[in-house]
Amino acid sequence: MIVVFLIGFFIYLNSLLISNPEFADNYQTQPGTYTQLDDSTRIFGNNSLRKLQEGFYEMYVEGEPFERGNAIGILTSDLHEYQEDAFINQIKKMIPGEFYLKFLKYFVAFFNRDIEEHIPKEYLEEIYGESLHMNSKYDNIIGSPYMRILNYHAAHDIGHALQDKNFVAGCTSFAAWGSYTEDGNLLVGRNFDFYVGDEFAKNKIVAFINPDKGIPFGMVTWPGMIGVVSGINKEQITVTINAAKSTYPTEAKTPVSILAREILQYAHNLDEAIKIAGKFDLFVSESLLVASGKENKAIIIEKSPEKMDVFAVNDSILYCSNHFQSKAFSADSNNIKFKNESSSNKRFTRLKELVINNPLLNPSKIASILRDPYGPQGKEIGWGNEDAINQLIAHHGVIFKPSENEMWISTAPFQLGKFIRFDLDEIFNQKAKVRNAKFDIPADSELIKVANKPYQEFRKQVSLVRTSTDKNLKKNILKMNNLNPEFYLGYEVAGDYYSKNEMIDSALISYKRALKCDIPLKKDSLNIIHKLSRLNNK
């Protein structure tokens, strides 16, 4: 009976593996090829992909849903393959072995068995069009191209639900207008700290979508992602998403990036954005900071799997990290615990300090705030600390000026490189071929030198000390902690190394030194205390 049950359950799981959508027969495969216009530009019909000197891509796509997806697939197939390799390689680091990957395939298939019911058909058609141009090398391991790309759209949500496992760090955003900005017009700044390895962040795309229905919009994305995490439309609406504390989800609903996409493509004002948000059920908790240039105002739509509320302010400044602020969630135990035990409140505090210290905000001043790598009161807490607004891992930083349909996108490294300006009116009205760099925001060369360079070397030393079997790494440990002397992680890694090699006195010293540093997550402090206690009891 057990064998029969297992066979039946296996057949059931296989039946959940999505191969193609029901509407697939409506569309014939359109292999198509792009035309290489020059060294940096690809053309397919009226659609284009251009690699910028700064290292990322600008894409323009128009038409009906399937046509858009098909064009994206043709223009970015090689980039999408690279992106998927980077994502799968990161997953393999966390889940080694093909057996476990196959188990993960069936788990995701079961969890996301009804995901198609929660995504509007328009976006399913776009996703299907793109999936026709995906590589088949992961078909047997993960699933069909359509299944994979569909499930990848829930990766952001699942990562945020598992933030206790450090799969993602904390995003920070804010909006300012009226007396807080130089000209009184609305400005929005945000860091998107979704980290899936260095390789995953390489091929960023600023995509300009001109749909057959709805509003043209621009967004910062990556190959294979049609959802929105940061974007602006031609009706001067911007949307950014910030994770909040979630319980572990039990079933898939609408990925938050799809909800943000729906708002960006169809909302003309804040009221319409709220109505759209109310139509969807999420399987994680999320804050959506929505701003309107025409209304010169911003709100935060706070949404959990159970309820939704809107947070607005009487003042002209709106802050957002990773805890909820509205009345509906003020007494929520999950939210209170997360606020007290995570980095969210410290980043929130630091954000307020920086805004106060930078009166009459403009895009350049917002860039300096997004780049700030220090803790509250400007305290040095170590490069890469999650208590900082800039943790040197961001997929992108972005600044919006909705009233002018402008956005500035950060370039490598992280938010410290140049912020490139894009004008939606130029792109959608004129399809300008030459971008005017006059209004770009220069790189922060000083922070690149004093923060990013030592931090990248520090990361290499951390990896070496963690993985090496060499019992004589004292010089490497000294170098590691000299590169980042205020960061607790180096001392914890040193303590782990010494403990593993039975150098108890050195391990005790290292753990005690770690506890004197700023540790953003309470669980990490408790973990170090536990290690210290265990050694003391030996």
Kinemage of the C-alpha trace (Angstrom):
@kinemage 1
@onewidth
@group {chain A} dominant
@subgroup {mainchain}
@vectorlist {calphas} color= white
{ca met a 1} P 0.000 0.000 0.000
{ca ile a 2} L 2.881 2.354 0.797
{ca val a 3} L 4.455 1.660 -2.600
{ca val a 4} L 1.133 2.259 -4.359
{ca phe a 5} L 0.687 5.522 -2.428
{ca leu a 6} L 4.197 6.727 -3.325
{ca ile a 7} L 3.698 5.868 -7.004
{ca gly a 8} L 0.360 7.661 -7.003
{ca phe a 9} L 1.824 10.676 -5.229
{ca phe a 10} L 4.721 10.795 -7.704
{ca ile a 11} L 2.264 10.690 -10.629
{ca tyr a 12} L 0.278 13.490 -8.968
{ca leu a 13} L 3.390 15.627 -8.552
{ca asn a 14} L 4.338 15.081 -12.186
{ca ser a 15} L 0.848 16.166 -13.195
{ca leu a 16} L 1.499 19.469 -11.439
{ca leu a 17} L 4.557 20.220 -13.566
{ca ile a 18} L 3.430 22.973 -15.895
{ca ser a 19} L 4.565 22.362 -19.468
{ca asn a 20} L 2.607 24.947 -21.440
{ca pro a 21} L -0.461 27.054 -20.718
{ca glu a 22} L -3.885 26.150 -22.069
{ca phe a 23} L -3.763 29.037 -24.525
{ca ala a 24} L -0.460 27.909 -26.061
{ca asp a 25} L -2.162 26.523 -29.154
{ca asn a 26} L -3.338 30.048 -29.967
{ca tyr a 27} L 0.247 31.049 -30.717
{ca gln a 28} L 2.675 29.424 -33.074
{ca thr a 29} L 6.317 29.358 -32.107
{ca gln a 30} L 7.985 32.363 -33.653
{ca pro a 31} L 11.702 31.625 -33.691
{ca gly a 32} L 12.712 34.921 -35.309
{ca thr a 33} L 16.128 36.518 -35.089
{ca tyr a 34} L 17.261 39.981 -34.227
{ca thr a 35} L 19.324 42.234 -36.477
{ca gln a 36} L 22.658 43.344 -35.061
{ca leu a 37} L 22.627 47.063 -35.870
{ca asp a 38} L 26.071 47.763 -34.430
{ca asp a 39} L 28.353 46.413 -31.678
{ca ser a 40} L 25.896 47.379 -28.950
{ca thr a 41} L 22.403 47.409 -30.516
{ca arg a 42} L 19.975 44.644 -31.484
{ca ile a 43} L 16.753 45.284 -33.412
{ca phe a 44} L 13.675 43.081 -33.830
{ca gly a 45} L 10.848 44.900 -35.597
{ca asn a 46} L 10.196 48.070 -33.597
{ca asn a 47} L 11.839 46.537 -30.530
{ca ser a 48} L 15.444 47.073 -29.497
{ca leu a 49} L 18.104 46.148 -26.956
{ca arg a 50} L 21.151 48.349 -26.507
{ca lys a 51} L 24.144 47.794 -24.253
{ca leu a 52} L 25.248 51.032 -22.621
{ca gln a 53} L 28.853 51.953 -21.963
{ca glu a 54} L 28.098 51.827 -18.262
{ca gly a 55} L 27.580 48.058 -18.468
{ca phe a 56} L 23.850 47.463 -18.416
{ca tyr a 57} L 21.124 47.337 -21.062
{ca glu a 58} L 18.349 49.604 -22.323
{ca met a 59} L 15.387 47.804 -23.898
{ca tyr a 60} L 12.318 49.082 -25.760
{ca val a 61} L 9.414 46.687 -26.412
{ca glu a 62} L 5.901 47.312 -27.731
{ca gly a 63} L 2.755 45.469 -28.849
{ca glu a 64} L 0.313 42.839 -27.599
{ca pro a 65} L 1.278 40.568 -24.676
{ca phe a 66} L 2.551 37.562 -26.619
{ca glu a 67} L 4.324 39.818 -29.122
{ca arg a 68} L 6.090 41.627 -26.263
{ca gly a 69} L 7.208 38.379 -24.665
{ca asn a 70} L 8.350 36.951 -27.975
{ca ala a 71} L 10.372 40.093 -28.712
{ca ile a 72} L 11.945 40.078 -25.240
{ca gly a 73} L 12.836 36.406 -25.673
{ca ile a 74} L 14.468 36.991 -29.058
{ca leu a 75} L 16.421 40.053 -27.933
{ca thr a 76} L 17.625 38.644 -24.595
{ca ser a 77} L 17.858 34.853 -25.029
{ca asp a 78} L 21.611 34.727 -24.364
{ca leu a 79} L 21.311 37.135 -21.438
{ca his a 80} L 18.440 35.079 -20.057
{ca glu a 81} L 20.535 31.921 -20.258
{ca tyr a 82} L 23.359 33.660 -18.367
{ca gln a 83} L 20.843 34.914 -15.769
{ca glu a 84} L 19.347 31.481 -15.246
{ca asp a 85} L 22.810 29.918 -14.914
{ca ala a 86} L 23.674 32.505 -12.243
{ca phe a 87} L 20.426 31.837 -10.379
{ca ile a 88} L 20.736 28.033 -10.526
{ca asn a 89} L 24.414 28.156 -9.498
{ca gln a 90} L 23.463 30.189 -6.433
{ca ile a 91} L 20.716 27.683 -5.618
{ca lys a 92} L 23.239 24.838 -5.976
{ca lys a 93} L 25.490 26.507 -3.407
{ca met a 94} L 22.614 26.358 -0.932
{ca ile a 95} L 21.154 23.025 -2.096
{ca pro a 96} L 24.011 20.814 -3.347
{ca gly a 97} L 23.256 17.630 -5.260
{ca glu a 98} L 20.979 16.827 -8.189
{ca phe a 99} L 18.666 14.749 -5.977
{ca tyr a 100} L 17.834 17.766 -3.822
{ca leu a 101} L 17.367 19.950 -6.881
{ca lys a 102} L 14.815 17.469 -8.212
{ca phe a 103} L 13.122 17.420 -4.818
{ca leu a 104} L 13.020 21.213 -4.956
{ca lys a 105} L 11.432 20.970 -8.412
{ca tyr a 106} L 8.550 18.915 -7.052
{ca phe a 107} L 8.224 21.056 -3.938
{ca val a 108} L 7.956 24.228 -6.031
{ca ala a 109} L 5.523 22.481 -8.396
{ca phe a 110} L 3.300 21.552 -5.437
{ca phe a 111} L 3.590 24.957 -3.787
{ca asn a 112} L 2.923 26.870 -7.020
{ca arg a 113} L 0.336 24.430 -8.387
{ca asp a 114} L -2.296 27.158 -8.738
{ca ile a 115} L -0.056 30.125 -9.515
{ca glu a 116} L -1.509 30.592 -13.017
{ca glu a 117} L -4.897 31.354 -11.467
{ca his a 118} L -3.409 34.355 -9.653
{ca ile a 119} L -1.615 35.993 -12.583
{ca pro a 120} L -3.619 37.939 -15.203
{ca lys a 121} L -3.707 36.176 -18.583
{ca glu a 122} L -1.988 39.155 -20.223
{ca tyr a 123} L 1.185 38.514 -18.226
{ca leu a 124} L 0.965 34.746 -18.682
{ca glu a 125} L 0.927 35.332 -22.437
{ca glu a 126} L 3.933 37.623 -22.185
{ca ile a 127} L 5.789 35.090 -20.034
{ca tyr a 128} L 4.905 32.282 -22.461
{ca gly a 129} L 6.216 34.291 -25.418
{ca glu a 130} L 9.522 34.770 -23.666
{ca ser a 131} L 9.732 31.130 -22.539
{ca leu a 132} L 9.804 29.965 -26.180
{ca his a 133} L 13.365 31.273 -26.435
{ca met a 134} L 14.769 29.782 -23.224
{ca asn a 135} L 17.514 27.171 -23.125
{ca ser a 136} L 16.382 23.581 -22.523
{ca lys a 137} L 19.335 22.400 -20.418
{ca tyr a 138} L 17.384 22.649 -17.145
{ca asp a 139} L 14.216 20.975 -18.437
{ca asn a 140} L 14.880 17.628 -16.726
{ca ile a 141} L 16.329 19.101 -13.548
{ca ile a 142} L 13.983 22.006 -12.851
{ca gly a 143} L 11.108 21.867 -15.328
{ca ser a 144} L 9.888 23.171 -18.662
{ca pro a 145} L 10.875 26.710 -19.751
{ca tyr a 146} L 7.366 28.065 -19.138
{ca met a 147} L 7.210 26.462 -15.697
{ca arg a 148} L 10.647 27.781 -14.762
{ca ile a 149} L 10.118 31.384 -15.791
{ca leu a 150} L 6.667 31.389 -14.160
{ca asn a 151} L 8.081 30.153 -10.873
{ca tyr a 152} L 11.052 32.522 -11.023
{ca his a 153} L 8.549 35.360 -10.676
{ca ala a 154} L 7.768 34.059 -7.184
{ca ala a 155} L 11.464 33.838 -6.187
{ca his a 156} L 11.470 37.391 -4.821
{ca asp a 157} L 8.469 36.585 -2.594
{ca ile a 158} L 9.850 33.271 -1.350
{ca gly a 159} L 13.220 34.907 -0.688
{ca his a 160} L 11.557 37.583 1.411
{ca ala a 161} L 9.482 35.021 3.294
{ca leu a 162} L 12.786 33.287 4.119
{ca gln a 163} L 14.662 36.450 5.076
{ca asp a 164} L 15.421 34.855 8.450
{ca lys a 165} L 17.747 32.647 6.372
{ca asn a 166} L 19.584 35.715 5.024
{ca phe a 167} L 18.613 35.073 1.403
{ca val a 168} L 17.865 38.779 1.074
{ca ala a 169} L 18.751 41.904 2.967
{ca gly a 170} L 16.613 44.923 3.744
{ca cys a 171} L 15.439 47.392 1.100
{ca thr a 172} L 15.051 51.089 1.912
{ca ser a 173} L 12.980 53.750 0.126
{ca phe a 174} L 11.526 57.201 0.701
{ca ala a 175} L 9.558 59.988 -0.980
{ca ala a 176} L 9.820 63.740 -0.425
{ca trp a 177} L 7.917 66.744 -1.760
{ca gly a 178} L 6.819 70.248 -0.769
{ca ser a 179} L 9.177 71.903 1.706
{ca tyr a 180} L 11.551 68.918 1.653
{ca thr a 181} L 12.601 69.277 -1.996
{ca glu a 182} L 14.485 71.962 -3.879
{ca asp a 183} L 11.604 72.877 -6.208
{ca gly a 184} L 8.684 71.468 -4.201
{ca asn a 185} L 8.156 68.624 -6.666
{ca leu a 186} L 8.008 64.985 -5.648
{ca leu a 187} L 11.187 62.882 -5.554
{ca val a 188} L 11.503 59.162 -4.749
{ca gly a 189} L 14.664 57.237 -3.850
{ca arg a 190} L 15.100 53.520 -3.276
{ca asn a 191} L 17.679 50.759 -2.852
{ca phe a 192} L 16.650 47.295 -4.015
{ca asp a 193} L 18.654 44.876 -1.883
{ca phe a 194} L 17.664 41.577 -3.484
{ca tyr a 195} L 20.897 39.580 -3.564
{ca val a 196} L 21.282 36.282 -5.424
{ca gly a 197} L 25.034 36.447 -5.979
{ca asp a 198} L 27.303 38.833 -7.877
{ca glu a 199} L 26.735 37.172 -11.246
{ca phe a 200} L 22.959 37.567 -11.001
{ca ala a 201} L 23.304 41.350 -10.694
{ca lys a 202} L 25.531 41.842 -13.752
{ca asn a 203} L 23.002 42.049 -16.587
{ca lys a 204} L 20.600 44.712 -15.394
{ca ile a 205} L 18.035 46.020 -17.866
{ca val a 206} L 16.193 49.321 -17.844
{ca ala a 207} L 13.127 48.291 -19.834
{ca phe a 208} L 10.642 50.623 -21.525
{ca ile a 209} L 7.383 48.845 -22.267
{ca asn a 210} L 4.799 50.326 -24.648
{ca pro a 211} L 1.812 47.942 -24.259
{ca asp a 212} L -1.185 47.762 -26.595
{ca lys a 213} L -3.390 48.348 -23.512
{ca gly a 214} L -2.669 50.548 -20.548
{ca ile a 215} L 0.109 53.063 -19.907
{ca pro a 216} L 3.690 53.022 -21.248
{ca phe a 217} L 6.203 52.584 -18.433
{ca gly a 218} L 9.855 52.088 -17.572
{ca met a 219} L 11.293 49.697 -14.996
{ca val a 220} L 14.587 48.348 -13.701
{ca thr a 221} L 14.691 44.591 -14.169
{ca trp a 222} L 16.785 41.608 -15.267
{ca pro a 223} L 16.497 39.027 -18.070
{ca gly a 224} L 13.441 36.819 -17.592
{ca met a 225} L 11.595 39.206 -15.239
{ca ile a 226} L 8.456 40.924 -16.551
{ca gly a 227} L 7.235 41.871 -13.070
{ca val a 228} L 8.053 45.250 -11.522
{ca val a 229} L 10.231 45.948 -8.494
{ca ser a 230} L 11.040 49.594 -9.350
{ca gly a 231} L 9.280 51.560 -12.083
{ca ile a 232} L 7.577 54.693 -13.387
{ca asn a 233} L 4.787 55.187 -15.938
{ca lys a 234} L 3.906 58.041 -18.301
{ca glu a 235} L 1.058 59.131 -16.023
{ca gln a 236} L 3.752 60.058 -13.460
{ca ile a 237} L 3.063 57.081 -11.157
{ca thr a 238} L 6.018 55.296 -9.557
{ca val a 239} L 6.042 51.970 -7.716
{ca thr a 240} L 8.726 50.395 -5.524
{ca ile a 241} L 8.365 47.325 -3.317
{ca asn a 242} L 9.789 46.629 0.156
{ca ala a 243} L 9.465 43.300 1.939
{ca ala a 244} L 7.815 43.112 5.350
{ca lys a 245} L 7.833 40.305 7.892
{ca ser a 246} L 5.884 37.293 6.671
{ca thr a 247} L 4.925 33.946 8.081
{ca tyr a 248} L 6.024 31.048 5.910
{ca pro a 249} L 3.572 30.854 2.989
{ca thr a 250} L 1.536 27.685 2.503
{ca glu a 251} L 0.388 28.245 -1.068
{ca ala a 252} L 1.134 30.527 -3.972
{ca lys a 253} L -0.941 33.582 -4.686
{ca thr a 254} L 0.001 36.595 -6.834
{ca pro a 255} L 3.722 37.461 -6.862
{ca val a 256} L 4.102 41.021 -5.605
{ca ser a 257} L 6.065 42.015 -8.721
{ca ile a 258} L 2.986 41.157 -10.820
{ca leu a 259} L 0.802 43.356 -8.603
{ca ala a 260} L 3.336 46.182 -8.981
{ca arg a 261} L 3.317 45.635 -12.759
{ca glu a 262} L -0.489 45.900 -12.851
{ca ile a 263} L -0.365 49.186 -10.922
{ca leu a 264} L 2.321 50.610 -13.184
{ca gln a 265} L 0.571 49.601 -16.398
{ca tyr a 266} L -2.965 50.644 -15.423
{ca ala a 267} L -2.990 53.205 -12.574
{ca his a 268} L -3.403 56.898 -13.477
{ca asn a 269} L -3.531 58.073 -9.856
{ca leu a 270} L -3.167 56.914 -6.256
{ca asp a 271} L -6.813 55.913 -5.864
{ca glu a 272} L -6.590 53.609 -8.876
{ca ala a 273} L -3.383 52.095 -7.479
{ca ile a 274} L -5.178 51.321 -4.189
{ca lys a 275} L -8.120 49.721 -6.019
{ca ile a 276} L -5.795 47.546 -8.098
{ca ala a 277} L -3.896 46.430 -4.983
{ca gly a 278} L -7.197 45.437 -3.373
{ca lys a 279} L -7.997 43.031 -6.223
{ca phe a 280} L -5.026 40.734 -5.637
{ca asp a 281} L -4.103 38.272 -2.880
{ca leu a 282} L -0.398 38.050 -1.975
{ca phe a 283} L 1.304 35.122 -0.271
{ca val a 284} L 3.831 37.343 1.521
{ca ser a 285} L 3.678 40.709 3.288
{ca glu a 286} L 4.895 43.698 1.320
{ca ser a 287} L 4.966 47.490 1.331
{ca leu a 288} L 4.379 49.195 -2.011
{ca leu a 289} L 5.498 52.809 -2.033
{ca val a 290} L 3.363 54.445 -4.733
{ca ala a 291} L 3.980 58.065 -5.741
{ca ser a 292} L 2.067 60.387 -8.076
{ca gly a 293} L 3.750 63.343 -9.767
{ca lys a 294} L 0.431 64.877 -10.801
{ca glu a 295} L -0.897 64.703 -7.240
{ca asn a 296} L 2.548 65.576 -5.797
{ca lys a 297} L 2.103 62.985 -3.093
{ca ala a 298} L 3.132 59.466 -2.083
{ca ile a 299} L 1.524 56.687 -0.046
{ca ile a 300} L 2.494 53.217 1.146
{ca ile a 301} L 0.115 50.350 0.405
{ca glu a 302} L 0.772 47.780 3.132
{ca lys a 303} L -0.472 44.323 2.277
{ca ser a 304} L -0.269 40.916 3.918
{ca pro a 305} L -1.945 37.632 2.961
{ca glu a 306} L -4.772 38.513 5.380
{ca lys a 307} L -5.333 42.263 5.140
{ca met a 308} L -4.380 45.574 3.547
{ca asp a 309} L -4.078 49.178 4.715
{ca val a 310} L -2.820 52.467 3.286
{ca phe a 311} L -0.288 54.593 5.165
{ca ala a 312} L -0.207 58.306 4.351
{ca val a 313} L 1.382 61.290 6.108
{ca asn a 314} L 0.282 64.860 6.775
{ca asp a 315} L 3.865 66.012 6.277
{ca ser a 316} L 5.736 66.007 2.942
{ca ile a 317} L 8.137 63.153 3.698
{ca leu a 318} L 7.446 59.413 3.655
{ca tyr a 319} L 9.940 56.811 4.893
{ca cys a 320} L 9.855 53.079 4.167
{ca ser a 321} L 12.138 50.270 5.295
{ca asn a 322} L 10.803 46.788 6.106
{ca his a 323} L 8.255 47.194 8.880
{ca phe a 324} L 4.634 48.280 8.512
{ca gln a 325} L 3.437 51.678 9.806
{ca ser a 326} L -0.351 51.760 9.250
{ca lys a 327} L -3.065 51.363 11.909
{ca ala a 328} L -4.121 47.941 10.689
{ca phe a 329} L -0.657 46.529 11.403
{ca ser a 330} L 0.410 48.643 14.406
{ca ala a 331} L -0.446 45.896 16.910
{ca asp a 332} L 0.590 42.981 14.685
{ca ser a 333} L 2.941 40.776 16.725
{ca asn a 334} L 4.958 39.703 13.674
{ca asn a 335} L 5.497 43.317 12.675
{ca ile a 336} L 6.457 44.489 16.199
{ca lys a 337} L 8.896 41.611 16.661
{ca phe a 338} L 10.469 42.177 13.277
{ca lys a 339} L 10.849 45.913 13.887
{ca asn a 340} L 12.647 45.257 17.180
{ca glu a 341} L 14.809 42.344 16.102
{ca ser a 342} L 15.820 43.234 12.541
{ca ser a 343} L 17.733 46.028 10.843
{ca ser a 344} L 14.554 47.764 9.650
{ca asn a 345} L 14.179 50.315 12.457
{ca lys a 346} L 17.850 51.341 12.437
{ca arg a 347} L 17.772 52.014 8.697
{ca phe a 348} L 14.531 53.919 9.200
{ca thr a 349} L 16.233 56.045 11.895
{ca arg a 350} L 19.301 56.669 9.741
{ca leu a 351} L 17.100 57.655 6.801
{ca lys a 352} L 15.396 60.325 8.913
{ca glu a 353} L 18.767 61.676 10.062
{ca leu a 354} L 20.067 61.963 6.508
{ca val a 355} L 16.945 63.727 5.248
{ca ile a 356} L 17.166 66.262 8.097
{ca asn a 357} L 20.846 66.835 7.307
{ca asn a 358} L 20.135 67.346 3.595
{ca pro a 359} L 17.496 70.093 3.366
{ca leu a 360} L 15.904 70.934 0.008
{ca leu a 361} L 16.479 67.558 -1.572
{ca asn a 362} L 17.410 67.130 -5.229
{ca pro a 363} L 18.411 63.984 -7.170
{ca ser a 364} L 22.113 64.374 -6.266
{ca lys a 365} L 21.340 64.633 -2.557
{ca ile a 366} L 19.068 61.592 -2.758
{ca ala a 367} L 21.912 59.650 -4.402
{ca ser a 368} L 24.171 60.547 -1.461
{ca ile a 369} L 21.538 59.228 0.963
{ca leu a 370} L 21.153 55.954 -0.945
{ca arg a 371} L 24.947 55.575 -0.890
{ca asp a 372} L 25.335 56.076 2.875
{ca pro a 373} L 27.137 53.042 4.417
{ca tyr a 374} L 26.964 54.129 8.089
{ca gly a 375} L 24.652 53.403 10.996
{ca pro a 376} L 22.513 55.793 13.054
{ca gln a 377} L 24.335 59.019 14.006
{ca gly a 378} L 26.911 58.265 11.324
{ca lys a 379} L 28.488 55.492 13.390
{ca glu a 380} L 30.960 53.198 11.624
{ca ile a 381} L 29.345 49.767 11.846
{ca gly a 382} L 31.397 47.944 9.207
{ca trp a 383} L 31.064 47.867 5.435
{ca gly a 384} L 28.237 45.576 4.361
{ca asn a 385} L 26.283 45.850 7.601
{ca glu a 386} L 22.530 45.422 7.120
{ca asp a 387} L 21.881 48.269 9.571
{ca ala a 388} L 23.192 50.639 6.878
{ca ile a 389} L 21.093 52.014 4.019
{ca asn a 390} L 23.882 51.036 1.634
{ca gln a 391} L 24.948 47.452 2.351
{ca leu a 392} L 27.094 47.155 -0.805
{ca ile a 393} L 24.926 44.367 -2.225
{ca ala a 394} L 22.057 46.254 -3.919
{ca his a 395} L 20.829 45.004 -7.272
{ca his a 396} L 20.100 48.653 -8.050
{ca gly a 397} L 19.458 52.077 -6.626
{ca val a 398} L 16.960 54.311 -8.400
{ca ile a 399} L 15.726 57.903 -8.146
{ca phe a 400} L 12.439 59.124 -9.655
{ca lys a 401} L 11.201 62.627 -10.442
{ca pro a 402} L 7.652 61.736 -11.535
{ca ser a 403} L 6.521 65.242 -12.529
{ca glu a 404} L 9.232 65.295 -15.207
{ca asn a 405} L 8.980 61.578 -16.099
{ca glu a 406} L 12.641 61.183 -15.161
{ca met a 407} L 14.534 58.401 -13.461
{ca trp a 408} L 18.170 57.859 -12.525
{ca ile a 409} L 19.557 54.287 -12.374
{ca ser a 410} L 22.734 53.363 -10.483
{ca thr a 411} L 25.691 51.728 -12.199
{ca ala a 412} L 28.412 49.493 -10.762
{ca pro a 413} L 29.652 49.202 -8.167
{ca phe a 414} L 26.229 49.014 -6.552
{ca gln a 415} L 24.892 52.541 -5.804
{ca leu a 416} L 28.390 54.061 -5.814
{ca gly a 417} L 28.799 54.275 -9.584
{ca lys a 418} L 27.258 56.930 -11.791
{ca phe a 419} L 23.459 57.337 -11.716
{ca ile a 420} L 22.266 57.474 -15.342
{ca arg a 421} L 19.277 59.662 -16.197
{ca phe a 422} L 16.454 58.483 -18.457
{ca asp a 423} L 13.554 60.589 -19.738
{ca leu a 424} L 10.351 58.656 -20.521
{ca asp a 425} L 9.046 61.423 -22.785
{ca glu a 426} L 12.163 61.261 -24.959
{ca ile a 427} L 12.014 57.479 -25.143
{ca phe a 428} L 8.303 57.003 -25.869
{ca asn a 429} L 7.677 60.145 -27.916
{ca gln a 430} L 10.887 60.378 -29.894
{ca lys a 431} L 12.639 57.059 -29.247
{ca ala a 432} L 15.869 59.017 -28.933
{ca lys a 433} L 18.881 57.028 -30.108
{ca val a 434} L 21.453 59.167 -28.286
{ca arg a 435} L 21.071 59.599 -24.545
{ca asn a 436} L 21.992 62.982 -23.096
{ca ala a 437} L 24.470 62.376 -20.248
{ca lys a 438} L 24.408 66.015 -19.122
{ca phe a 439} L 22.106 65.292 -16.172
{ca asp a 440} L 23.752 62.075 -14.939
{ca ile a 441} L 24.871 62.016 -11.289
{ca pro a 442} L 28.631 61.382 -10.923
{ca ala a 443} L 30.038 58.332 -9.148
{ca asp a 444} L 31.165 58.590 -5.525
{ca ser a 445} L 34.843 57.872 -6.110
{ca glu a 446} L 35.723 58.395 -2.443
{ca leu a 447} L 33.341 55.734 -1.135
{ca ile a 448} L 34.404 53.381 -3.931
{ca lys a 449} L 37.939 53.730 -2.593
{ca val a 450} L 37.386 53.692 1.184
{ca ala a 451} L 34.368 51.353 1.417
{ca asn a 452} L 33.786 49.183 -1.630
{ca lys a 453} L 37.352 48.139 -2.447
{ca pro a 454} L 38.213 46.972 1.084
{ca tyr a 455} L 34.801 45.337 1.432
{ca gln a 456} L 35.221 43.254 -1.726
{ca glu a 457} L 38.653 42.089 -0.523
{ca phe a 458} L 37.134 41.395 2.909
{ca arg a 459} L 34.513 39.146 1.280
{ca lys a 460} L 37.260 37.146 -0.435
{ca gln a 461} L 39.064 36.628 2.853
{ca val a 462} L 35.812 35.604 4.576
{ca ser a 463} L 35.213 32.984 1.881
{ca leu a 464} L 38.786 31.704 2.223
{ca val a 465} L 38.653 31.402 6.015
{ca arg a 466} L 35.230 29.730 5.929
{ca thr a 467} L 36.152 27.062 3.394
{ca ser a 468} L 39.876 26.407 3.921
{ca thr a 469} L 41.175 23.335 5.770
{ca asp a 470} L 44.533 25.051 6.331
{ca lys a 471} L 45.261 25.318 10.062
{ca asn a 472} L 47.600 28.283 9.662
{ca leu a 473} L 45.418 31.172 8.524
{ca lys a 474} L 46.169 33.681 11.269
{ca lys a 475} L 47.624 36.165 8.754
{ca asn a 476} L 44.516 35.896 6.593
{ca ile a 477} L 42.292 36.427 9.632
{ca leu a 478} L 44.288 39.478 10.659
{ca lys a 479} L 44.032 40.865 7.122
{ca met a 480} L 40.299 40.097 6.997
{ca asn a 481} L 39.504 42.033 10.143
{ca asn a 482} L 41.879 44.906 9.352
{ca leu a 483} L 39.969 45.422 6.100
{ca asn a 484} L 36.660 45.768 7.955
{ca pro a 485} L 37.450 46.328 11.649
{ca glu a 486} L 33.967 47.452 12.766
{ca phe a 487} L 32.038 44.575 11.188
{ca tyr a 488} L 31.000 41.748 13.496
{ca leu a 489} L 31.003 39.119 10.735
{ca gly a 490} L 34.796 38.946 10.404
{ca tyr a 491} L 35.201 38.207 14.114
{ca glu a 492} L 32.450 35.592 14.055
{ca val a 493} L 34.050 33.864 11.052
{ca ala a 494} L 37.409 33.954 12.857
{ca gly a 495} L 35.776 32.466 15.968
{ca asp a 496} L 34.256 29.670 13.878
{ca tyr a 497} L 37.659 28.925 12.329
{ca tyr a 498} L 39.446 28.831 15.686
{ca ser a 499} L 36.693 26.742 17.259
{ca lys a 500} L 36.816 24.203 14.423
{ca asn a 501} L 40.577 23.900 14.869
{ca glu a 502} L 40.383 23.587 18.685
{ca met a 503} L 42.064 26.974 19.332
{ca ile a 504} L 39.619 27.696 22.125
{ca asp a 505} L 41.213 30.813 23.631
{ca ser a 506} L 41.424 32.531 20.229
{ca ala a 507} L 37.831 31.533 19.466
{ca leu a 508} L 36.608 33.019 22.750
{ca ile a 509} L 38.419 36.297 22.081
{ca ser a 510} L 36.975 36.501 18.551
{ca tyr a 511} L 33.378 35.833 19.606
{ca lys a 512} L 33.604 38.375 22.440
{ca arg a 513} L 34.960 40.942 19.987
{ca ala a 514} L 32.067 40.235 17.600
{ca leu a 515} L 29.547 40.920 20.367
{ca lys a 516} L 31.037 44.396 20.898
{ca cys a 517} L 30.123 45.312 17.305
{ca asp a 518} L 26.807 46.402 15.827
{ca ile a 519} L 24.920 43.201 14.976
{ca pro a 520} L 21.773 43.976 12.955
{ca leu a 521} L 19.740 40.818 13.617
{ca lys a 522} L 18.938 39.618 17.131
{ca lys a 523} L 19.087 36.001 16.008
{ca asp a 524} L 22.702 36.495 14.914
{ca ser a 525} L 23.634 37.951 18.317
{ca leu a 526} L 21.966 35.006 20.052
{ca asn a 527} L 23.793 32.594 17.771
{ca ile a 528} L 27.189 34.059 18.722
{ca ile a 529} L 26.249 34.033 22.414
{ca his a 530} L 25.323 30.364 22.022
{ca lys a 531} L 28.703 29.580 20.426
{ca leu a 532} L 30.485 31.426 23.232
{ca ser a 533} L 28.507 29.602 25.905
{ca arg a 534} L 29.213 26.231 24.328
{ca leu a 535} L 32.980 26.891 24.355
{ca asn a 536} L 32.921 28.131 27.948
{ca asn a 537} L 31.218 24.889 29.001
{ca lys a 538} L 33.812 22.652 27.373
